Amino acid sequence: MKALITAAVLAFAVPAFAASHAGGAPMKDPKASCEAMSAEKKLSGAAKDSFEKKCISDHSAAPSAACEKSAADKNLSGAAKDSHIKKCTADAMAAPKK
């Protein structure tokens, strides 16, 4: 049963996530956006938790354009570039909202 719920959530999560990012603009608050998407889909319980967790992790995993540009400006490559982008993205996510 869990596999069926997970499959159903993923079937809807990927297109919804892609649609929410179609404009290329970064989401300001991924948690709020993911919660809104799960509410639109009327998810509850484990399906809602699974959808929101995957949605937030998918958004967090995507490096921001600013971090990519910063790495390019510093002529970083390989592991140094990956490390820089990972830290930059984490710092951007942890920055206080104004």
Long-range contacts (C-beta under 8 A, 24 or more apart in sequence): 2-46, 5-46, 5-47, 5-50, 6-50, 8-47, 9-43, 9-47, 9-50, 9-51, 9-54, 10-54, 12-41, 12-51, 13-51, 13-54, 13-55, 13-58, 16-41, 16-55, 17-55, 17-58, 17-59, 26-64, 26-65, 27-59, 28-97, 29-97, 30-55, 30-56, 30-59, 30-60, 31-56, 33-59, 34-59, 60-89, 60-93, 62-89, 63-88, 63-89, 64-88, 64-89, 64-92, 66-92, 67-92
